[in-house]
Amino acid sequence: MLIGLPRSDIQLINWNIICLNLPSGESGEFFIGYSLNDRLARFSTLILEFDEEKKIGKTKSGSTYSLLGQPGHPCEDGLHVLYQLFGKARIQNELFSDETEGILCFKYSTSNKSD
């Protein structure tokens, strides 16, 4: 079940950014990950501001996201949110195969390599 959550300050782990590029030319970026505050998977509203150095961003809903650790493969619960929104087949195709149409992608590598 998907639920809308009120504006809040969120600390995300196991995070990445999903880039959405529609054929109409519209595009946007969204945080995905696991919230330490409420122990829920999160898929944010549209990112309006993002400081990559500080890893802090604000979304359309007014929430502030603090990203902890390095970007990588989002938590399974986060992917479940995407499956509910877009369909599992489309997510698997767009994010995890060579058959992508370029509508969805991860902004950062999902290999979780340490530098």
N, CA, C and O of each residue as an XYZ file, in Angstrom:
460
protein
N       0.836     -1.169      0.000
C       0.000      0.000      0.000
C       0.890      1.245      0.000
O       1.854      1.329      0.761
N       0.563      2.187     -0.843
C       1.279      3.455     -0.891
C       0.499      4.497     -0.109
O      -0.727      4.572     -0.190
N       1.237      5.299      0.649
C       0.590      6.368      1.405
C       1.351      7.663      1.193
O       2.574      7.661      1.054
N       0.629      8.756      1.170
C       1.260     10.066      1.130
C       1.663     10.448      2.548
O       0.912     10.218      3.497
N       2.835     11.025      2.688
C       3.327     11.398      4.008
C       3.475     12.910      4.096
O       3.755     13.565      3.091
N       3.292     13.468      5.281
C       3.411     14.923      5.426
C       4.854     15.389      5.256
O       5.798     14.604      5.343
N       4.994     16.687      5.010
C       6.308     17.302      4.883
C       7.101     17.026      6.154
O       6.571     17.111      7.262
N       8.391     16.692      5.979
C       9.223     16.439      7.151
C      10.695     16.516      6.775
O      11.050     16.690      5.609
N      11.539     16.385      7.785
C      12.979     16.284      7.581
C      13.313     14.802      7.600
O      13.003     14.101      8.563
N      13.945     14.329      6.535
C      14.141     12.901      6.329
C      15.620     12.600      6.171
O      16.327     13.291      5.437
N      16.091     11.561      6.866
C      17.444     11.061      6.689
C      17.335      9.755      5.916
O      16.725      8.794      6.385
N      17.934      9.726      4.716
C      17.843      8.538      3.858
C      19.150      7.766      3.846
O      20.231      8.345      3.742
N      19.032      6.441      3.954
C      20.150      5.537      3.705
C      19.741      4.650      2.533
O      18.588      4.674      2.102
N      20.693      3.866      2.017
C      20.411      2.986      0.869
C      19.652      3.760     -0.197
O      18.566      3.365     -0.621
N      20.241      4.861     -0.619
C      19.546      5.824     -1.464
C      20.155      5.925     -2.864
O      21.264      5.464     -3.132
N      19.376      6.545     -3.729
C      19.811      6.943     -5.060
C      18.831      8.011     -5.518
O      17.902      8.375     -4.797
N      19.051      8.498     -6.709
C      18.130      9.446     -7.323
C      17.624      8.815     -8.611
O      18.408      8.335     -9.429
N      16.309      8.822     -8.784
C      15.687      8.321    -10.004
C      15.475      9.504    -10.940
O      14.898     10.520    -10.554
N      15.946      9.358    -12.170
C      15.742     10.378    -13.204
C      14.610      9.902    -14.102
O      14.652      8.790    -14.628
N      13.611     10.735    -14.273
C      12.451     10.425    -15.106
C      12.490     11.335    -16.324
O      12.520     12.558    -16.188
N      12.489     10.748    -17.505
C      12.514     11.495    -18.766
C      11.364     11.018    -19.635
O      11.423      9.936    -20.219
N      10.322     11.826    -19.717
C       9.141     11.444    -20.487
C       9.319     11.782    -21.960
O      10.028     12.732    -22.294
N       8.680     11.013    -22.853
C       8.764     11.307    -24.287
C       8.307     12.726    -24.632
O       8.717     13.276    -25.653
N       7.464     13.317    -23.787
C       6.977     14.685    -24.026
C       8.062     15.729    -23.797
O       7.877     16.904    -24.114
N       9.204     15.294    -23.240
C      10.284     16.227    -22.943
C      10.320     16.640    -21.483
O      11.297     17.240    -21.037
N       9.273     16.330    -20.733
C       9.270     16.634    -19.306
C      10.249     15.706    -18.594
O      10.402     14.541    -18.961
N      10.906     16.243    -17.574
C      11.846     15.419    -16.823
C      11.900     15.883    -15.374
O      11.460     16.985    -15.046
N      12.437     15.041    -14.524
C      12.588     15.386    -13.118
C      13.404     14.335    -12.405
O      13.644     13.247    -12.927
N      13.830     14.680    -11.196
C      14.603     13.766    -10.366
C      13.900     13.594     -9.028
O      13.266     14.519     -8.519
N      14.024     12.372     -8.455
C      13.315     11.997     -7.240
C      14.236     11.173     -6.354
O      14.960     10.307     -6.846
N      14.215     11.437     -5.043
C      14.979     10.626     -4.103
C      14.266      9.299     -3.890
O      13.037      9.230     -3.881
N      15.066      8.237     -3.717
C      14.529      6.935     -3.340
C      15.483      6.345     -2.312
O      16.701      6.445     -2.457
N      14.925      5.727     -1.270
C      15.763      5.123     -0.245
C      14.958      4.751      0.982
O      13.731      4.657      0.943
N      15.682      4.540      2.075
C      15.075      4.104      3.329
C      15.236      5.202      4.370
O      16.351      5.652      4.634
N      14.132      5.630      4.957
C      14.122      6.709      5.947
C      14.426      6.168      7.339
O      13.734      5.283      7.841
N      15.479      6.718      7.956
C      15.796      6.335      9.332
C      14.762      6.873     10.315
O      14.521      6.268     11.359
N      14.158      7.999      9.987
C      13.218      8.652     10.903
C      11.991      7.792     11.180
O      11.643      7.557     12.337
N      11.341      7.328     10.130
C      10.089      6.587     10.304
C      10.187      5.131      9.855
O       9.198      4.398      9.869
N      11.390      4.724      9.458
C      11.642      3.332      9.048
C      10.733      2.880      7.908
O      10.181      1.780      7.913
N      10.603      3.782      6.929
C       9.796      3.494      5.746
C      10.622      3.721      4.493
O      11.523      4.559      4.471
N      10.306      2.971      3.457
C      10.886      3.256      2.142
C      10.290      4.561      1.657
O       9.123      4.857      1.915
N      11.092      5.337      0.954
C      10.627      6.636      0.464
C      10.896      6.773     -1.022
O      11.945      6.367     -1.524
N       9.931      7.351     -1.712
C      10.091      7.840     -3.075
C       9.537      9.249     -3.017
O       8.334      9.444     -2.844
N      10.412     10.233     -3.162
C      10.036     11.626     -2.902
C       9.172     12.212     -4.007
O       8.974     11.614     -5.065
N       8.669     13.393     -3.721
C       8.113     14.225     -4.776
C       9.300     14.819     -5.541
O      10.451     14.559     -5.193
N       9.032     15.592     -6.550
C      10.056     16.186     -7.405
C      11.101     16.947     -6.591
O      10.752     17.735     -5.712
N      12.385     16.712     -6.884
C      13.472     17.452     -6.240
C      13.522     18.849     -6.842
O      13.620     19.007     -8.059
N      13.453     19.863     -5.978
C      13.540     21.253     -6.428
C      14.945     21.813     -6.260
O      15.404     22.596     -7.092
N      15.629     21.420     -5.194
C      16.992     21.871     -4.909
C      17.791     20.679     -4.418
O      17.267     19.832     -3.694
N      19.079     20.605     -4.813
C      19.934     19.538     -4.311
C      21.368     20.021     -4.274
O      21.926     20.410     -5.300
N      21.971     19.998     -3.083
C      23.382     20.324     -2.894
C      24.134     19.001     -2.845
O      24.126     18.305     -1.829
N      24.790     18.661     -3.965
C      25.473     17.372     -4.053
C      26.601     17.237     -3.044
O      26.846     16.146     -2.530
N      27.284     18.329     -2.758
C      28.400     18.282     -1.814
C      27.913     17.991     -0.395
O      28.478     17.147      0.301
N      26.866     18.692      0.025
C      26.321     18.500      1.380
C      25.341     17.333      1.452
O      24.998     16.877      2.543
N      24.898     16.855      0.312
C      23.920     15.774      0.197
C      22.615     16.123      0.927
O      22.079     15.333      1.705
N      22.130     17.334      0.646
C      20.866     17.802      1.214
C      20.004     18.335      0.076
O      20.483     19.073     -0.785
N      18.729     17.955      0.079
C      17.832     18.423     -0.966
C      16.450     18.751     -0.436
O      16.036     18.271      0.619
N      15.747     19.579     -1.192
C      14.359     19.935     -0.875
C      13.480     19.469     -2.026
O      13.868     19.526     -3.192
N      12.290     19.009     -1.671
C      11.367     18.494     -2.677
C      10.128     19.376     -2.787
O       9.906     20.277     -1.979
N       9.338     19.089     -3.803
C       8.128     19.865     -4.070
C       7.163     19.867     -2.886
O       6.439     20.840     -2.677
N       7.149     18.789     -2.116
C       6.249     18.712     -0.957
C       6.719     19.584      0.201
O       5.977     19.799      1.160
N       7.963     20.092      0.113
C       8.527     20.892      1.199
C       9.412     20.099      2.133
O       9.976     20.663      3.070
N       9.551     18.796      1.900
C      10.417     17.977      2.744
C      11.882     18.274      2.448
O      12.248     18.637      1.330
N      12.712     18.109      3.479
C      14.157     18.229      3.338
C      14.751     16.838      3.508
O      14.475     16.155      4.494
N      15.563     16.425      2.551
C      16.201     15.115      2.578
C      17.685     15.276      2.847
O      18.371     16.025      2.151
N      18.187     14.566      3.870
C      19.614     14.462      4.151
C      20.021     13.049      3.763
O      19.478     12.075      4.285
N      20.969     12.940      2.855
C      21.368     11.642      2.329
C      22.617     11.166      3.058
O      23.634     11.859      3.070
N      22.543      9.991      3.661
C      23.639      9.453      4.456
C      24.346      8.355      3.686
O      23.704      7.515      3.057
N      25.670      8.363      3.734
C      26.439      7.369      3.009
C      26.486      7.697      1.532
O      26.082      8.776      1.099
N      26.987      6.745      0.776
C      27.140      6.926     -0.661
C      25.903      6.410     -1.402
O      25.204      5.525     -0.909
N      25.638      6.967     -2.582
C      24.519      6.446     -3.373
C      24.822      5.031     -3.848
O      25.981      4.640     -3.981
N      23.787      4.289     -4.095
C      23.956      2.927     -4.586
C      22.610      2.324     -4.921
O      21.671      3.026     -5.297
N      22.531      1.023     -4.779
C      21.288      0.308     -5.051
C      20.298      0.636     -3.942
O      20.607      0.433     -2.768
N      19.100      1.144     -4.290
C      18.132      1.477     -3.236
C      17.598      0.218     -2.558
O      17.651     -0.875     -3.122
N      17.088      0.385     -1.358
C      16.539     -0.735     -0.600
C      15.398     -1.400     -1.376
O      14.737     -0.766     -2.199
N      15.183     -2.675     -1.098
C      14.128     -3.430     -1.793
C      12.748     -2.810     -1.578
O      11.922     -2.801     -2.490
N      12.501     -2.293     -0.378
C      11.204     -1.650     -0.126
C      11.030     -0.413     -0.998
O       9.921     -0.112     -1.439
N      12.129      0.306     -1.248
C      12.074      1.461     -2.140
C      11.716      1.043     -3.552
O      10.925      1.703     -4.226
N      12.306     -0.064     -3.998
C      11.965     -0.576     -5.326
C      10.504     -1.012     -5.376
O       9.836     -0.848     -6.397
N      10.012     -1.567     -4.273
C       8.600     -1.968     -4.222
C       7.691     -0.759     -4.464
O       6.667     -0.873     -5.138
N       8.069      0.393     -3.914
C       7.297      1.616     -4.152
C       7.275      1.919     -5.648
O       6.224      2.245     -6.200
N       8.429      1.815     -6.304
C       8.481      2.049     -7.755
C       7.626      1.040     -8.506
O       6.937      1.398     -9.461
N       7.667     -0.229     -8.079
C       6.846     -1.258     -8.728
C       5.368     -0.884     -8.639
O       4.625     -1.050     -9.606
N       4.942     -0.380     -7.481
C       3.546      0.007     -7.299
C       3.170      1.202     -8.178
O       2.058      1.265     -8.702
N       4.093      2.140     -8.335
C       3.813      3.343     -9.121
C       3.851      3.101    -10.624
O       2.995      3.595    -11.358
N       4.847      2.338    -11.082
C       5.086      2.215    -12.521
C       4.912      0.807    -13.076
O       4.909      0.623    -14.293
N       4.767     -0.188    -12.208
C       4.676     -1.576    -12.648
C       6.038     -2.248    -12.593
O       7.043     -1.681    -13.022
N       6.058     -3.458    -12.063
C       7.327     -4.172    -11.879
C       8.036     -4.428    -13.199
O       9.253     -4.265    -13.285
N       7.298     -4.825    -14.228
C       7.926     -5.121    -15.525
C       8.630     -3.889    -16.084
O       9.754     -3.987    -16.577
N       7.980     -2.738    -16.009
C       8.599     -1.509    -16.534
C       9.857     -1.157    -15.743
O      10.871     -0.794    -16.339
N       9.812     -1.256    -14.414
C      10.980     -0.929    -13.588
C      12.120     -1.890    -13.888
O      13.261     -1.467    -14.074
N      11.817     -3.179    -13.937
C      12.861     -4.159    -14.253
C      13.476     -3.867    -15.617
O      14.694     -3.932    -15.784
N      12.632     -3.546    -16.585
C      13.088     -3.254    -17.941
C      13.916     -1.971    -17.989
O      14.985     -1.945    -18.598
N      13.427     -0.915    -17.353
C      14.084      0.393    -17.430
C      15.363      0.477    -16.604
O      16.341      1.080    -17.046
N      15.371     -0.116    -15.420
C      16.503      0.069    -14.518
C      17.497     -1.080    -14.496
O      18.652     -0.886    -14.119
N      17.072     -2.272    -14.891
C      17.929     -3.435    -14.701
C      18.126     -4.287    -15.947
O      18.480     -5.461    -15.834
N      17.907     -3.727    -17.130
C      18.126     -4.496    -18.358
C      18.687     -3.596    -19.445
O      18.774     -2.378    -19.287
N      19.064     -4.217    -20.544
C      19.550     -3.460    -21.702
C      18.404     -3.060    -22.625
O      18.638     -2.455    -23.672
N      17.179     -3.386    -22.254
C      16.005     -3.118    -23.083
C      15.355     -1.774    -22.769
O      14.220     -1.530    -23.180
N      16.038     -0.917    -22.064
C      15.471      0.342    -21.593
C      15.005      1.243    -22.731
O      15.582      1.252    -23.818
N      13.953      1.997    -22.454
C      13.478      3.023    -23.383
C      14.009      4.392    -22.973
O      13.735      5.389    -23.640
N      14.771      4.445    -21.877
C      15.343      5.702    -21.415
C      14.391      6.584    -20.640
O      14.646      7.777    -20.474
N      13.298      6.017    -20.164
C      12.321      6.807    -19.416
C      12.757      6.974    -17.961
O      12.606      8.052    -17.387
N      13.295      5.913    -17.366
C      13.768      5.935    -15.984
C      15.217      5.486    -15.930
O      15.621      4.579    -16.658
N      16.003      6.125    -15.059
C      17.367      5.655    -14.830
C      17.827      6.111    -13.455
O      17.269      7.046    -12.879
N      18.848      5.442    -12.936
C      19.486      5.889    -11.708
C      20.476      6.987    -12.054
O      21.161      6.904    -13.073
N      20.560      8.011    -11.223
C      21.527      9.083    -11.434
C      22.939      8.593    -11.119
O      23.898      8.977    -11.788
N      23.061      7.753    -10.109
C      24.359      7.256     -9.659
C      24.441      5.745     -9.859
O      23.421      5.055     -9.866
N      25.641      5.246    -10.018
C      25.875      3.815    -10.178
C      25.242      3.048     -9.017
O      25.216      3.528     -7.884
N      24.744      1.875     -9.307
C      24.129      1.048     -8.266
C      25.058     -0.064     -7.797
O      24.613     -0.995     -7.125
N      26.335      0.017     -8.140
C      27.257     -1.065     -7.801
C      27.701     -1.050     -6.351
O      28.251     -2.042     -5.873
N      27.476      0.072     -5.619
C      27.878      0.197     -4.209
C      29.364     -0.036     -3.993
O      29.764     -0.548     -2.948
N      30.184      0.332     -4.962
C      31.628      0.218     -4.805
C      32.109      1.285     -3.831
O      31.570      2.391     -3.801
N      33.123      0.956     -3.036
C      33.734      1.985     -2.191
C      34.989      2.476     -2.879
O      35.717      1.701     -3.499
N      35.237      3.782     -2.764
C      36.387      4.386     -3.434
C      37.631      4.261     -2.605
O      38.697      4.717     -3.018
